[in-house]
Amino acid sequence: MHTHTLSLLKHEHNFSAINKKGERRTKLVLVLTFFTMLLEIAAGTVFGSMALLADGWHMGTHVAAFIITLIAYRYSRVHAHDQTFAFSPAKVGVLGGYTSSIVLGVVALIMLVESGQRILHPHIIHFDEAIAIAAFGLFINLICALLLKGHHGHDHAGHHHHDHNLKAAYLHVLADALTSVLAIVALGLGKYYGWHWMDPVMGMVGALIITQWSYALLKETSPVLLDESIALKYKLAIKEKIESDADNRISDLHIWRVGPGHFALIVAVVSHHPKAPDYYKELLKELDGFGCVNKLSHITVEVNQCDGDLCLKSN
């Protein structure tokens, strides 16, 4: 009976980050990293280089992280319209980024422990072979970094936003490139100046830098997964805008993240002279210049009529 009207009033609930280009490039990076990993492990075994062997297994952890990235992309795409989720599987990509940040942290810890062991128990290093393979690994890492450099995507409405999933993959590539650079520097100093201790020291430096990247990504993704509210200045602007009109008062206000760059809003308004919910939504649109309305992707307004101490729900 009201089919046409209902179709016009329905909200969009798909806030997934669909980034097909990023997904394709991540697949290519996975292949390149996987075969480079095999090469470094094989070379480390043949030449007796613990540095190469360790770097090869280190790349293996990044291969696992890229697989996590691709699974998150595929899951978000396949279940984009799955009604099981309240606001689509938009947070799967964020979860992929969060998981990858944990993997980065584990990699940094392993590097730190291994570097400490090498200071206490130095290994014989075949410098020429190790430098050659490390240089090749750096070359592959730079190609992968160029492929993933633009870690942004578009959502269902074509909005440009941050792709945490692809950013995590990008940071893993940078971590690989960093370890390769530090390895080349350390191996060069060890070969020409006999500073064998530089190899584990550079490993520690790399571990600390990777830890910082991991922590930054963790801080960026965890608020989305925990339904963190919008910044206080936006929240106050919404409250002020509605309460500055007539005798409106807000009795309840909830704003939370439903995806990267997307927020849902539920607001309960109390007034002696209540109006239709669309009226209050229009008030919020006037905040466009403030940059707030662009963040509110799903708005629900509850209006209550107040008669003295008695408030009757009108809509």
N, C-alpha and C positions, 0 to 999 in steps of 0.2 A: 504493500500500500504506500509506503514511504521510500521505496527503493531509490528513486532518483535523488531525493533530498538526503538520504543517508550516505549515498556515494559522494556527495559534495562535502559532507561534514566529517568524513572519515579522516583520521590523522595518518600521516606516513610514519611507519615504524621501522623502516629499514635504514639503519645508520652504519652499515658495514662499509669498510674501506676497500672498495674494489679497485685494485691496481694491477691490471693484467700485464702491463709493461714491466712493472717491478717483479712480478711473479716469473715472467719469462727470463728476465735477466738474472734472477736469483738461481734459476735452474742451470743457466750457463756457468755461473760462478761456482755452483756446487760441483759440476763436472770438472772444471779447471782445478779447483782446490783438491778434489779427490785424487786426481792423477798426479798432482804435484806432491801430495802427501805420500802416495805410494813410492814416488821417485826418491823422496828424502829418506824414507824409512829403509828402502833398498840400498841407497848410497851409504847411509849411516852404518848399515850392517856390513857392507862390503869393505868400506874404508876404515871401519872401526872408530867412527866419529860419534861420540855420545852427543855432541852438539847437534849434529844433523838428525840423529835418531830422535832426540828429544823434541826438536822442532817439528819433525814429521808427525809424531804422536800428538803434539800440540795442535797441528793443523787438523788432526782427526777430530778434536773436540769442536772445531769450527764447522767441520762437515756435518756433525750432529746438530749444531745450531742452525745451519742452513736448511736441514731437513725439517726442523721445528718450524722455521719460517714458511716453508712451502706447505706443510700440513695446515698451518693457520690460514694461509691464503685459500687453499682448496676448501677447507671447512666453512670459511666465511662465505665463499661463493656458492657452494652447493646448498647451504642452509640459509641463504639470504632472506627467504620468505617463509622460513619455518616458524609456525605459530607457537612452537614450544617456548620460544624466547619472548620475553616481555617487549624488548626493543631491538629485536634482531640479534644475530651473533656478532654485533659490532665489536665487542670486547675481546673476541678471540685473537685478533691481530695484536691487540695490546698485551694480551696474555702471552703471546708468542715472544713479543719484545721483552716482557718481564722475565720469562723463562731464560731467554738468551742472555739477559743481564746477569742472571745467577750463574749461568755457564761461564760467562766471562770472568766472574769473580773466582770461580773454582780454578779456571786456567791460570789466573794471576797467582793464586795460592800455591798451585803446583810448581809454577815457575820460581816462586820465592823459596820454597822448600828445596827444590832441586839446585838452585843457585847456591844456597847455603851449604848443601852437601858437597858441591864442587869446590867451594873455598876450603873446606876441611879435608877433602880427598880429591885433589886435582886429577884430571884425566889427560891422557896423551891425545893430542889433537893433530890430525892430518890437515894442515892449514890450507894447502892449495886446493885439494878436493872440496873441503868444507866451504871455502870462499866461493868457489865456482857454483856449487849447488845452491848456496844461500843467495847468490846474485840472481840465479835463475828463478828461485822462489820469489824474490823481490819483484822481478819483472812480471811474473804471473799475478802477484798481489796488486801491482799498480794497474794492470789491465782490469782486474776485478773491481778495484776501487772506482775506476772510471765508469764501469758499467752500472754501479750502484750509487754514484755520486748524488744524483737528484732523488733523495728519499722523500718524495711527496706523491700524493695520489689524489683521486677524486672520489667523492661519495656519490650516492644515488642522485643527488640534485646537481651534481657538477661542481660542488664547492671544493676549493683547493684546501687541503689540510695536511697535517703531518702524519706520515705513515710510520708508526712506531715499529712495526714488524720489519719493514725494509731498513729502517735506521739501525736496528739491532744487527742485521746482516752486514750493513756497511761498517759498523764499528768492529765486527769480527774480522773483516778484511783489513781494516786499518791496524788492528792488533797484530795480525799476521805480518803486515808490511813493516810495522815498527820493530817486531822481533827480528825480522830479516836484516833491517838496517843496523840495529844494535849488534847483531851477530857478526855482520861484515866488518863493522868498526872494531869490535873486540878481537876478531880473528886477525885483522890487519895489524893491530897493535901487538898482538901476541906473536905474529910471524916476524915482523920487522924490528920490534923492540924487546921481545921476550917477556912482555907483560901478560903472562898467562892468566893472572888474576883478574884481568879486565873482562874475561868471558863471563864469569859468574856475577861480577859487579853490574855489568850491563843487563844481565838477566834480571837482577833485582830492580834496576831502574825501570825496565820494561814492565815488570810486574806491578810496580807502584802506579805507573801511568794507566795501565789497563784497569787497575782497581778504581781509579778515578772515573774512567769512562763507564765502568759498570755501575758505580754509585749514581752517576748522573742519569743514566737510563732508568735505573731503579726508581729514582725520585720522580721521573717523568711519567712512568707507567703506573706505579702503584696507586696514585690518587684516583686514576680512572677506574681501576679495579675495585677500589674501596668506596666508590660513589661519592667522592669528595664534592662538596658544594662549590658553587661559582665564587669568584673572588668577592670579598666583602663589599668593595666599592660598587659592584654591579647589583648586589643584593640590596644595598641601601638605596641605590638609584631607583630600583623597582618599587620599593616600599614608599619612597618619597613621592614618586610619580602618581601612584594610585591614591595615597592618602591626602595629596594636595588637591584632589578633585572632590568637590562637595564635602560631605562629612564622612567619607569612606574611612574605614579602619580595617587593617589586615589582622585577622585572628589566627591565621595559619599560613605559613610560607615554606615550601620545600623546593629546593633546586638541586639537582644532582646530574652528574655526567652519565650519559647513556652511550657515549662513543667519543672518539677523538674529535674535539671541536663542537660537540653537540651536548646540549643540556635540556632536561625536561623540567617543567615548572608546574607546580600545583599551588594555587593561591586561593584562600578563602576570604572573601570580602564581606564586611558587615556595614550596612548603611540604613539610614532612615528612608532614603530615597533610592532604592536599588534599581539597577538597569540590567539589560541583558548581558550575558557573558561577553559577547562580541564587543560591547562598548569598552570593557576593561582591556580587552586584547588590543583594541585600537590605541588606547592610552599607552600601552607598552611599545607599540610601533613607533611612537613619537620619540622613543629613546634611541632611534637609529643613529643619530649623530653622535651619541655617547658610545656607540659600538656594542651595545648590550643585546639588542634584539637579534643580531646576527648569530648569537650564541644560543638563543632559545629556539630549539627545533620542535618542541612539543609542549603546548600550553593548555592547561586545564584550569578553568575558573569556576569556583563555587560561590554563589551569591546568597547572602542571608539578610533578610529584612529585620531590622531592630526596632522594636516598639517598647521603649523604656528599657526594662531589664529583660524583656522577653524577645528573643530573636527567633523568627520563623524562617525556615529554609524556603526560598522562592524558586531556586533553580539549581 
